[in-house]
Amino acid sequence: MSAPPVPLLSVFFPMWNEQDYVERAVRAAEDECQRLQGLGEIGDYELVIVDDCSTDDTAAIAQRLAAADPHVRVVHHEVNRGLGGSIKTGFDSVRGDVVLYTDADLPFEMLELGRALRVLRHYEADMVSAYRLDRTGEGPRRAVYSFVYNSLVQAVFGTRVRDVNFAFKLVRRHVLDAARPVSEGSFIDAELVIRAQRLGFHIVQIGVDYFPRTRGISTLSSASTIRRMLTEMRELRSDLAQVTPVTR
């Protein structure tokens, strides 16, 4: 007997000054969701843009897309809250039974969403976390930074996820309800995985082809971002002492 389709799939994008990417990201997600709907994999879908007080045309483009398509919604921040704040707003805003969040620059081909949904179903997973198969395109500095960061998270928290900060995580609703992260910075990706693992949820990893950003600026390897991530790591270590596996 085949598993029933996902009643409602949510895809959300945290965005700050992404005018060059916003329409392409929404169109790619829309195409894949319509394909999955046609195959009976999902019943319905929603696409949510979290505009983090952008200073370019991101908000205007997002509003235009939402006005033309009832599947698209936009949530605006009145002040800039950073990546962590945007992801938390996304978690609070989406309605889906299964949720995918990813970056506006589409670091992977959206067709991978269908594969991740099949893995989620066939392996009875609670979360699918993707890792980049080839990271040479992002340059040696970022590659070294990511290696050190992933190794540090694995050593400190005992995680088994090899690319903890990659913006491709497909999550069931009950995981978000139980493992709600609190970080306001870029550590939020790792925090979600760490909390989910500590709570005993089943995480499956898949490798995907990686497409580095070609426009705009990534701030994930800036000194201020790294300092904030280290601070939030220390805070999470203290908080995890009170986290115990859920009973399912």
N, C-alpha and C positions, 0 to 999 in steps of 0.2 A: 504494500500500500504506500503510495507516494505521500510525502509530507504536504500539508496545505500551503498555499502561497502566503507570503507575508502580506497581511491586510493593508498596511500602510508603511511605505519606505520613506524615510526622511534623508535628504542630502543637504548639508549646510556648509557654507563657505564663510569663514571669518575674513573680512576684507578691510584693508586700510590703503587708500590711494592705489587702487588696482584698476583704474580706468582702461588700461590696455588689455586686461584679462577678463573683466567681469562678464561681458557678453559671451565670449568664447566658452568660459567655464559653464555658464548656465545652459548654453545650447548643447554642449557635450553631455551634460548630466541629463538634460531633457531627452535627447536622442536615446541614451542608454535606458532610461527609465521607461520610455515608451516601448522600446524593444522588449524589455523584461515583462512589461504588462501584456504585450501581445503574446508572449510565450507562456503566460499564466504563472510566472514566478512571483509577481507582486499583484496585489489588487489595485492599489492606487499609490500615488507618490506626491511628495511636496519638496520644493527646492527653496531653501531659506538662505538669504544673504544677510550677514551681520555686518553692517557698515560701522566701522569703528571711528566715527567722526572724521571721515576722509576730508581732505582739503582740495581734492581734484574733482573730477566729474563722476566718480564712482557712485555716489548716492543718486544722482540724476539718472544715470544709465540704469541702475538697479530699479528705480521707481518706474521707469519706462517699461522695463521687462515685466514687472509685476502687474502693471496696468493692462498689459497685452495678454497675460497668461494667468489664470486663477491658480495654477499650481505653484506659482512663484510668490514668495512673501519677502518683505524687507523689514529688518529690525535695525533701528538707528540708535547709536550711542550719542548722547549730548556732549560727552567728553571722551577723549581717547583713553581706552582702558588696556590697550596692549593685547597680545595674542591670548593670554590666559583669560582675561576678562571677556574677550569676544567668544571664546569657546564656551565659557560658562553661560553666557547669554544664549548661545546656540542650543546648549543642552536644556536650558529652561524654556526655550521657545518652540522646539520641535515637538511634533505630536506622534511621530512614527513608532511602530513596534520594533523596528530595526533602524539604526541611525548610522550614516556615514558622514564623517567630516573630513575635509581635505582643503588644500590651499587653492587659491584662485588661479595660480599659474599652471595648474594641472600637471603635477610632477609624474603622473602615470597616465596610461591610456584608460579612458573611462570604461572601456569594455571589460576591464579587470573587475569591475563591480559585480558583473554577473558571475564570474568565477568565484569571487569571495562569498557571494550569497549561496552558491552551491556547496562550498566548503563549510560554511556555517551550518547548513542543513544536514549534509551527509555525515559530518563528524560531530554533530550535536554540540557545536561549540557555542560559547557565550560571546566570544570576540574573535575577530580575524584581524591580525596585525600584519601589515605587509612590510617587507624589507627590500631595499634596492639591490638588484643583482649586480649592477656595475655603477660605481660612483666616481669613476675617473673624470667624467664630464664636469664635475663641480670644482675641480682644481685641487691641488695637493693640500693647501691650507685647510680648506673645509673638510677634506677627507681625514686628515690627521685629527682635527678638532672632534669630528664625529666619533672616530675610533676611541679616542681618549674618554670622551663623555660616555659612550655606551659601556666601555670597560668599567668606568667608575660606578655607574648605576648598577651594573651587574655585581660588582664587588660589594657595594654598600648595602644593596637591597636584595641580593640573591635572585635577580630577575633572569629569565631565560630568553627574553625578547632581544633579538640581535640588532634591531634598528629602532630603538625606542622612541625617537623623536620624529620618525617619518610620518607625514600627515596622510595616512591611509589606515583608518581604524573603523571597522564595521562592528557595531556594538548592539546587542539586544537591550531593549528598554530596561529590563530588570537589573542589568549591570549598572546602568546610569543611575538608577534609583538607589542602589546600595553603595556604589563606589564613587559618589559625587566628589570630584576634586575641588580644592580650594585655592590653588595657586593662581596668581594673577599674571605671572610671567610665562616664559616659554617652557618651564619645567612641567607645565600642566599635562603634556603628552605622556611623559614618564610617570607622573603621579597617577594618572588614570590606570595605566598598566600595572603599576606597583600595588595600588589598592585592590584592583580586580584580582590579581594573583594572590594577595594576602587573604582575600575573602573566599578564595577557593574556586573561582570561576575558571572555566576551561578556555584557554587561549590557544589558537592555532595560527601559525605563521605561514605566509606564502611569499615567494619572491616575485617581483615585478620589474619590468624594464623602467628605467628612470630617465626623465626628461628634465634637465636643469632649467632653471629660470633664465630667460633670454632678455627680459625687460624688467625695469624697476630694480629695487634694491632689497636684498635680504639683510636683516639685522640680527640673525640668530647667532652669529659669531662675534658680535661686538662685545667689548669689555664690560659694558654695563649689563648687557643681557646675561653674560656668563656669571657675573657677581650675583645677580638676582637669582639665577638658577641654583647656585651653590647655597645661598641663604635659604631658599625654599626646600632644598634637599635636607638641610639640617632640621628645619621645622617639621618636615614629614617624618623623619626618623623618630622624633619624640611622639608624634601623634599616632604612629603605627603600633605603639605599645598597647593601645586600647582596641585595636582591630582584631577580630577573631573571625574564622570562616563562617559563612552563612550556612544554615541548614536548608537543604532543598529536597 
